[in-house]
Amino acid sequence: MISSINLKNGKELKVLLDNPVQFAVLMKIAIGEEIYKKSEPYIWLENMGYIIDGVIKGTIISRNSKRKKDTLEALTLRRLNDLEAVDIPSKELLYFEIATAFQERIIDNLETIGARTKTVKSATFKSWVDPIRLMMKSDEVTKEQLIEVWKFLKHHTFWSTNIQSTSKLRKQFQLLHTQAKANEAKSNSENNGEGGNISSQYKQKILDQL
């Protein structure tokens, strides 16, 4: 344990910040245990201009955040909707945000018709983020194209309920994007860009592929 405190020494200060319990013991020795018990934690150093409490908390928060972001494997089986951006490694953040956006859209589509949503709400990080990453890195799908399809899935009477995962999204993405662009080109038609009528034969062919 450090026998004296020299706050100008960066190495010794780091030891104190990394060991708040030892720091508390030093404080008791320095000011006396009775005085220490009557004081707010670290108030003596705060009066000296050193906001150690905030620094320690900041260090702990930073260390915990780094630990979460360093273990991608730990995210694999966690539910997508239990995670926040702070939990995700920076290189995976875009894929996570896109996967989450599609999950929310699909849940909304299913709830609109009163369909079950348990499976979609239970989706894991790996099962939903991996297809998005593969689409963007392997299939060369752009973020803008994904946004176009995300918008398209809101109203289309057929596709909005038949795409219920990002793996199905990837499998049918070419058809979805083509249809989305066709709808965009016909946005001033009587169907107002909502997909038009699809023949029963075409629907059955697509259903067989799902």
C-alpha positions as a Markdown table, in Angstrom:
| # | Residue | x | y | z |
|---|---|---|---|---|
| 1 | Met | 0.0 | 0.0 | 0.0 |
| 2 | Ile | 1.2 | 3.5 | -0.7 |
| 3 | Ser | 2.4 | 5.2 | 2.5 |
| 4 | Ser | 2.1 | 8.7 | 1.3 |
| 5 | Ile | 0.0 | 10.5 | -1.3 |
| 6 | Asn | 1.6 | 12.6 | -4.0 |
| 7 | Leu | -1.2 | 13.6 | -6.4 |
| 8 | Lys | 1.4 | 15.0 | -8.8 |
| 9 | Asn | 2.6 | 11.5 | -9.4 |
| 10 | Gly | 0.5 | 10.0 | -12.2 |
| 11 | Lys | 1.4 | 6.5 | -11.4 |
| 12 | Glu | 0.5 | 6.7 | -7.7 |
| 13 | Leu | -2.8 | 8.5 | -8.5 |
| 14 | Lys | -3.7 | 5.7 | -10.9 |
| 15 | Val | -3.1 | 3.1 | -8.2 |
| 16 | Leu | -5.5 | 5.0 | -5.9 |
| 17 | Leu | -8.1 | 5.3 | -8.6 |
| 18 | Asp | -7.9 | 1.6 | -9.4 |
| 19 | Asn | -8.2 | 0.6 | -5.8 |
| 20 | Pro | -11.0 | 2.7 | -4.1 |
| 21 | Val | -11.1 | 0.4 | -1.1 |
| 22 | Gln | -7.4 | 1.0 | -0.3 |
| 23 | Phe | -8.0 | 4.7 | -1.0 |
| 24 | Ala | -10.7 | 4.7 | 1.7 |
| 25 | Val | -8.3 | 3.1 | 4.2 |
| 26 | Leu | -5.7 | 5.8 | 3.5 |
| 27 | Met | -8.3 | 8.5 | 4.1 |
| 28 | Lys | -9.1 | 7.0 | 7.5 |
| 29 | Ile | -5.5 | 7.0 | 8.4 |
| 30 | Ala | -5.0 | 10.5 | 7.1 |
| 31 | Ile | -7.9 | 12.2 | 8.8 |
| 32 | Gly | -8.8 | 9.8 | 11.6 |
| 33 | Glu | -11.5 | 7.2 | 11.5 |
| 34 | Glu | -13.9 | 9.2 | 13.7 |
| 35 | Ile | -13.8 | 12.2 | 11.5 |
| 36 | Tyr | -14.0 | 10.0 | 8.4 |
| 37 | Lys | -17.2 | 8.3 | 9.7 |
| 38 | Lys | -18.8 | 11.7 | 10.1 |
| 39 | Ser | -17.8 | 13.0 | 6.6 |
| 40 | Glu | -19.2 | 12.4 | 3.2 |
| 41 | Pro | -17.0 | 10.1 | 1.1 |
| 42 | Tyr | -14.1 | 11.9 | -0.4 |
| 43 | Ile | -15.4 | 15.3 | 0.8 |
| 44 | Trp | -11.9 | 16.3 | 2.1 |
| 45 | Leu | -10.3 | 15.8 | -1.3 |
| 46 | Glu | -13.2 | 17.6 | -3.0 |
| 47 | Asn | -12.5 | 20.6 | -0.8 |
| 48 | Met | -8.9 | 20.4 | -2.0 |
| 49 | Gly | -10.2 | 20.6 | -5.6 |
| 50 | Tyr | -9.8 | 16.9 | -6.5 |
| 51 | Ile | -13.2 | 15.4 | -7.5 |
| 52 | Ile | -12.0 | 11.9 | -6.9 |
| 53 | Asp | -15.4 | 10.4 | -6.5 |
| 54 | Gly | -16.4 | 11.4 | -10.0 |
| 55 | Val | -13.1 | 10.2 | -11.4 |
| 56 | Ile | -13.4 | 6.8 | -9.8 |
| 57 | Lys | -17.0 | 6.4 | -11.0 |
| 58 | Gly | -16.0 | 7.5 | -14.5 |
| 59 | Thr | -13.1 | 5.0 | -14.5 |
| 60 | Ile | -15.4 | 2.2 | -13.4 |
| 61 | Ile | -18.1 | 3.0 | -15.9 |
| 62 | Ser | -15.4 | 3.3 | -18.7 |
| 63 | Arg | -13.9 | 0.0 | -17.7 |
| 64 | Asn | -17.3 | -1.8 | -17.6 |
| 65 | Ser | -18.3 | -0.4 | -20.9 |
| 66 | Lys | -15.1 | -1.5 | -22.5 |
| 67 | Arg | -15.6 | -5.0 | -21.1 |
| 68 | Lys | -19.0 | -5.3 | -22.7 |
| 69 | Lys | -17.8 | -4.1 | -26.0 |
| 70 | Asp | -14.8 | -6.4 | -26.1 |
| 71 | Thr | -16.9 | -9.7 | -25.9 |
| 72 | Leu | -18.9 | -10.1 | -29.0 |
| 73 | Glu | -19.4 | -13.8 | -28.2 |
| 74 | Ala | -21.3 | -12.8 | -25.1 |
| 75 | Leu | -23.9 | -11.0 | -27.2 |
| 76 | Thr | -24.5 | -13.9 | -29.5 |
| 77 | Leu | -27.5 | -15.5 | -27.7 |
| 78 | Arg | -28.8 | -12.4 | -26.0 |
| 79 | Arg | -32.2 | -11.1 | -27.1 |
| 80 | Leu | -31.9 | -8.3 | -29.6 |
| 81 | Asn | -34.5 | -6.1 | -27.8 |
| 82 | Asp | -32.6 | -6.5 | -24.5 |
| 83 | Leu | -29.6 | -4.7 | -25.9 |
| 84 | Glu | -28.7 | -1.1 | -26.3 |
| 85 | Ala | -26.1 | 0.7 | -28.4 |
| 86 | Val | -23.7 | 1.0 | -25.5 |
| 87 | Asp | -23.5 | -2.8 | -25.3 |
| 88 | Ile | -22.4 | -3.2 | -29.0 |
| 89 | Pro | -18.9 | -3.1 | -30.4 |
| 90 | Ser | -18.5 | -0.1 | -32.7 |
| 91 | Lys | -17.9 | -2.2 | -35.8 |
| 92 | Glu | -21.2 | -4.0 | -35.2 |
| 93 | Leu | -23.3 | -1.0 | -34.3 |
| 94 | Leu | -24.6 | -0.1 | -37.7 |
| 95 | Tyr | -25.7 | -3.8 | -38.4 |
| 96 | Phe | -27.3 | -3.9 | -34.9 |
| 97 | Glu | -29.3 | -0.6 | -35.5 |
| 98 | Ile | -30.6 | -1.8 | -38.9 |
| 99 | Ala | -31.5 | -5.2 | -37.5 |
| 100 | Thr | -33.4 | -3.5 | -34.6 |
| 101 | Ala | -35.2 | -1.2 | -37.1 |
| 102 | Phe | -36.4 | -4.2 | -39.1 |
| 103 | Gln | -37.4 | -6.1 | -35.9 |
| 104 | Glu | -39.6 | -3.1 | -34.8 |
| 105 | Arg | -41.2 | -2.8 | -38.3 |
| 106 | Ile | -42.0 | -6.5 | -38.4 |
| 107 | Ile | -43.5 | -6.6 | -35.0 |
| 108 | Asp | -45.6 | -3.5 | -35.9 |
| 109 | Asn | -46.8 | -5.3 | -39.1 |
| 110 | Leu | -47.7 | -8.4 | -37.2 |
| 111 | Glu | -49.5 | -6.6 | -34.4 |
| 112 | Thr | -51.5 | -4.7 | -36.9 |
| 113 | Ile | -53.2 | -7.9 | -38.1 |
| 114 | Gly | -53.3 | -9.5 | -34.7 |
| 115 | Ala | -50.7 | -12.1 | -35.4 |
| 116 | Arg | -48.3 | -13.6 | -32.9 |
| 117 | Thr | -45.0 | -11.8 | -32.3 |
| 118 | Lys | -43.3 | -13.9 | -29.6 |
| 119 | Thr | -40.8 | -15.4 | -32.0 |
| 120 | Val | -39.8 | -12.1 | -33.4 |
| 121 | Lys | -39.5 | -10.5 | -30.0 |
| 122 | Ser | -37.3 | -13.4 | -28.9 |
| 123 | Ala | -34.9 | -12.9 | -31.8 |
| 124 | Thr | -31.2 | -13.2 | -30.7 |
| 125 | Phe | -28.4 | -10.8 | -31.7 |
| 126 | Lys | -26.6 | -13.4 | -33.9 |
| 127 | Ser | -29.7 | -14.6 | -35.7 |
| 128 | Trp | -30.8 | -11.1 | -36.7 |
| 129 | Val | -27.5 | -9.2 | -37.0 |
| 130 | Asp | -25.5 | -11.7 | -39.0 |
| 131 | Pro | -27.9 | -11.6 | -42.1 |
| 132 | Ile | -27.7 | -7.8 | -42.1 |
| 133 | Arg | -23.9 | -7.9 | -42.0 |
| 134 | Leu | -23.8 | -10.5 | -44.8 |
| 135 | Met | -26.1 | -8.4 | -46.9 |
| 136 | Met | -23.9 | -5.4 | -46.6 |
| 137 | Lys | -20.5 | -7.0 | -46.8 |
| 138 | Ser | -21.1 | -10.0 | -49.0 |
| 139 | Asp | -24.1 | -9.1 | -51.1 |
| 140 | Glu | -23.1 | -5.4 | -51.5 |
| 141 | Val | -26.5 | -4.1 | -50.3 |
| 142 | Thr | -26.3 | -0.5 | -49.3 |
| 143 | Lys | -27.7 | 1.2 | -46.3 |
| 144 | Glu | -29.9 | 3.3 | -48.6 |
| 145 | Gln | -31.3 | 0.2 | -50.3 |
| 146 | Leu | -32.1 | -1.3 | -46.9 |
| 147 | Ile | -34.0 | 1.9 | -45.9 |
| 148 | Glu | -36.0 | 1.7 | -49.2 |
| 149 | Val | -37.1 | -1.9 | -48.4 |
| 150 | Trp | -37.7 | -1.0 | -44.7 |
| 151 | Lys | -40.2 | 1.7 | -45.9 |
| 152 | Phe | -41.7 | -0.6 | -48.5 |
| 153 | Leu | -42.5 | -3.3 | -45.8 |
| 154 | Lys | -44.7 | -0.9 | -43.9 |
| 155 | His | -47.7 | -1.0 | -46.2 |
| 156 | His | -47.3 | -3.8 | -48.7 |
| 157 | Thr | -50.2 | -6.2 | -48.1 |
| 158 | Phe | -48.3 | -9.3 | -49.1 |
| 159 | Trp | -44.7 | -8.7 | -48.1 |
| 160 | Ser | -45.4 | -6.9 | -44.8 |
| 161 | Thr | -46.5 | -10.1 | -43.2 |
| 162 | Asn | -44.4 | -12.7 | -45.0 |
| 163 | Ile | -41.0 | -11.3 | -44.0 |
| 164 | Gln | -40.6 | -12.1 | -40.3 |
| 165 | Ser | -36.8 | -12.3 | -39.9 |
| 166 | Thr | -33.7 | -10.8 | -41.3 |
| 167 | Ser | -32.7 | -14.2 | -42.8 |
| 168 | Lys | -35.9 | -14.2 | -44.8 |
| 169 | Leu | -35.2 | -10.5 | -45.6 |
| 170 | Arg | -31.8 | -11.5 | -47.1 |
| 171 | Lys | -33.2 | -14.4 | -49.0 |
| 172 | Gln | -35.9 | -12.3 | -50.7 |
| 173 | Phe | -34.0 | -8.9 | -50.8 |
| 174 | Gln | -33.6 | -8.8 | -54.6 |
| 175 | Leu | -37.3 | -9.2 | -55.2 |
| 176 | Leu | -38.2 | -6.8 | -52.3 |
| 177 | His | -35.9 | -4.1 | -53.6 |
| 178 | Thr | -37.1 | -4.5 | -57.2 |
| 179 | Gln | -40.7 | -4.3 | -56.1 |
| 180 | Ala | -39.9 | -1.2 | -53.9 |
| 181 | Lys | -38.3 | 0.6 | -56.8 |
| 182 | Ala | -41.2 | -0.4 | -59.1 |
| 183 | Asn | -43.7 | 1.1 | -56.6 |
| 184 | Glu | -41.6 | 4.2 | -56.3 |
| 185 | Ala | -41.7 | 4.6 | -60.1 |
| 186 | Lys | -45.5 | 4.3 | -60.0 |
| 187 | Ser | -46.0 | 6.5 | -56.9 |
| 188 | Asn | -48.5 | 8.7 | -58.8 |
| 189 | Ser | -50.7 | 5.8 | -60.0 |
| 190 | Glu | -54.1 | 4.9 | -58.6 |
| 191 | Asn | -52.4 | 2.5 | -56.1 |
| 192 | Asn | -50.4 | 5.3 | -54.6 |
| 193 | Gly | -47.3 | 3.2 | -54.3 |
| 194 | Glu | -48.7 | 0.5 | -52.1 |
| 195 | Gly | -47.8 | -2.4 | -54.3 |
| 196 | Gly | -50.8 | -3.0 | -56.6 |
| 197 | Asn | -52.4 | -6.3 | -57.2 |
| 198 | Ile | -50.3 | -9.5 | -57.2 |
| 199 | Ser | -51.6 | -12.6 | -59.0 |
| 200 | Ser | -52.4 | -15.7 | -56.8 |
| 201 | Gln | -49.8 | -17.7 | -58.9 |
| 202 | Tyr | -47.1 | -15.2 | -58.1 |
| 203 | Lys | -48.0 | -15.2 | -54.4 |
| 204 | Gln | -47.9 | -19.0 | -54.2 |
| 205 | Lys | -44.5 | -19.1 | -55.9 |
| 206 | Ile | -43.1 | -16.7 | -53.4 |
| 207 | Leu | -44.7 | -18.5 | -50.5 |
| 208 | Asp | -43.0 | -21.7 | -51.7 |
| 209 | Gln | -39.6 | -20.0 | -51.5 |
| 210 | Leu | -40.1 | -18.7 | -47.9 |
